[in-house]
Amino acid sequence: MRKVTSLLIILLTTTSSLLCQQTATNLILDIKLPSSVSVKGTSTLHDWESKVEKTNATININNLDEVAIETIDVKIEATSLKSGKRTMDKITYKALKAEEHPLISFIFKKGEIISENTDFINITLHGDLTIAGVTKNVSVLTRINKLGDTITLIGKYKLKMTDYGIKPPTALLGTIKTGDEITIEFNLKF
């Protein structure tokens, strides 16, 4: 009888442990197309926009149905910012110190849900944003949509280049100056 009780306890413990492992699902999702990131700003001549051509991003969630975020890791190649004007791009890369610091990155630390319904979640993502080798803690208001197996993060974040040690670029001997404030807009699909 004692052997049967011991075997039963071992069996129940093992089964319980296996059930816990099956329900605690961790999914790592990679960025997929069509995703987009762009940087917008102003200058004394006109507004400008650079689109990011190379973004690597992963999101680690522990439940696809509830979208419980564990990690978000976004890396952008600084030299993949393209305005459509080669001269402007070269000035941008120099301002970003792209040779020394080739990556712009965002690492998620925590999130605070603002509101939610069955279609989306409005959340503030807190994390570390690194640009030109300078890291700042930021809070980014983001909308998370879930459609089928696709999770989309949509948002924008305004910052000052000087906060990251970047001197706003100039052209034509300083006659054209960019504004200090820029906006990063993103639509990332996982």
C-alpha positions in Angstrom: 0.0 0.0 0.0 2.8 2.4 0.9 4.5 1.7 -2.5 1.3 2.4 -4.4 0.8 5.7 -2.5 4.4 6.7 -3.3 4.0 5.9 -6.9 0.7 7.8 -7.1 2.3 10.9 -5.5 5.2 10.7 -8.0 2.8 10.2 -10.9 0.6 13.1 -9.9 3.7 15.4 -9.3 5.1 14.5 -12.7 1.8 14.9 -14.5 1.2 18.3 -12.8 4.7 19.4 -13.8 4.2 18.4 -17.4 0.8 20.2 -17.6 2.4 23.4 -16.3 5.1 23.2 -18.9 2.6 22.8 -21.7 0.4 25.7 -20.7 3.3 28.2 -20.1 3.9 28.9 -23.8 6.8 31.2 -24.8 6.8 32.3 -28.4 9.6 34.2 -30.0 8.3 36.0 -33.1 10.5 37.7 -35.8 9.6 40.8 -37.7 7.8 40.2 -41.0 6.7 42.2 -44.0 5.1 44.6 -44.5 6.7 46.4 -41.5 8.0 50.0 -41.6 10.0 52.4 -39.5 10.6 56.0 -40.6 12.2 59.2 -39.2 10.6 62.5 -39.9 11.9 66.0 -39.2 11.9 69.6 -40.3 14.5 72.0 -41.8 14.7 75.6 -42.8 14.1 74.5 -46.4 11.4 71.7 -46.1 10.2 68.8 -44.0 12.1 65.6 -44.6 11.6 61.8 -44.1 14.0 58.9 -44.1 12.7 55.4 -44.3 14.5 52.5 -42.6 15.4 49.7 -45.0 16.9 47.2 -42.6 15.1 46.5 -39.3 15.7 43.3 -37.2 13.2 42.8 -34.4 11.9 40.1 -32.2 9.1 39.9 -29.7 8.9 37.2 -27.0 5.4 36.7 -25.7 4.2 34.0 -23.3 0.7 33.7 -24.7 -0.4 34.5 -28.3 -4.0 34.8 -27.2 -3.4 37.4 -24.5 -0.3 39.0 -26.0 1.7 39.0 -22.7 5.0 40.6 -23.7 8.2 39.3 -22.2 10.7 41.0 -24.4 10.9 43.3 -27.5 14.3 43.8 -29.2 14.5 46.2 -32.2 17.8 46.8 -34.0 18.1 49.2 -37.0 21.2 49.6 -39.1 22.0 53.3 -39.0 23.1 53.3 -42.6 19.8 51.8 -43.7 18.1 55.2 -43.2 17.3 56.4 -46.7 15.8 59.7 -47.7 16.1 59.3 -51.5 18.9 61.9 -51.5 22.4 60.5 -51.2 24.0 63.7 -50.0 21.4 64.0 -47.2 21.9 60.3 -46.3 25.7 60.9 -46.0 25.1 63.9 -43.7 22.7 61.8 -41.6 25.2 58.9 -41.2 27.9 61.3 -40.1 25.5 63.0 -37.5 24.6 59.5 -36.2 28.2 58.5 -36.0 27.2 55.4 -37.9 30.8 54.2 -38.4 31.4 54.0 -34.6 27.8 53.1 -33.7 26.2 51.2 -36.5 23.0 50.2 -34.7 20.1 52.1 -33.3 18.3 49.9 -30.8 15.3 49.6 -28.5 15.2 47.1 -25.7 11.9 46.6 -23.9 11.9 46.8 -20.0 8.3 46.9 -19.0 4.8 47.9 -20.2 1.8 49.6 -18.7 -1.6 49.0 -20.2 -3.5 52.2 -20.8 -6.7 50.6 -22.3 -7.7 47.5 -24.1 -10.6 45.8 -25.9 -11.0 42.7 -28.0 -9.3 44.3 -31.1 -6.3 46.2 -29.6 -4.3 47.2 -26.5 -3.0 50.8 -25.9 0.2 50.4 -23.9 3.1 52.5 -22.8 6.3 50.6 -23.6 9.2 51.5 -21.3 12.7 50.6 -22.5 16.2 51.7 -23.5 16.6 53.6 -26.8 20.2 53.8 -28.0 21.2 56.2 -30.8 24.7 57.2 -31.7 26.1 55.3 -28.7 23.9 57.2 -26.2 21.2 55.2 -24.3 18.2 56.9 -22.7 15.2 55.4 -20.9 12.1 56.2 -23.0 8.3 55.6 -22.7 6.5 55.0 -26.0 2.8 55.0 -26.4 2.0 52.0 -28.6 -1.1 50.3 -30.0 -0.9 46.5 -30.2 -3.3 44.9 -32.7 -3.7 41.1 -33.0 -5.3 39.7 -36.1 -5.0 35.9 -36.4 -1.4 34.9 -35.7 -0.1 38.4 -36.5 0.8 41.0 -33.8 1.3 44.6 -34.9 2.9 47.3 -32.9 2.0 50.9 -34.1 3.3 54.1 -32.6 5.5 57.1 -32.8 8.0 58.8 -30.5 9.4 62.3 -30.6 12.9 63.1 -29.4 15.5 65.8 -29.6 18.7 64.8 -31.4 20.8 66.9 -29.0 19.6 64.6 -26.1 21.6 61.8 -27.8 24.7 64.0 -28.4 23.7 64.5 -32.1 24.3 68.0 -33.6 21.4 68.6 -35.9 22.8 68.4 -39.4 23.3 71.4 -41.7 23.9 71.7 -45.4 25.1 74.4 -47.9 27.6 76.0 -45.4 25.0 76.1 -42.7 22.3 77.9 -44.7 20.0 74.8 -44.4 19.5 73.6 -40.8 17.5 70.7 -39.6 15.3 71.1 -36.6 16.4 69.4 -33.3 13.1 67.5 -32.8 12.5 64.3 -34.9 9.7 61.8 -34.9 10.2 58.0 -35.2 7.1 56.3 -36.6 6.8 52.5 -36.6 4.4 49.8 -37.8 6.0 46.5 -36.9 4.4 43.1 -37.7 5.3 39.9 -36.0 
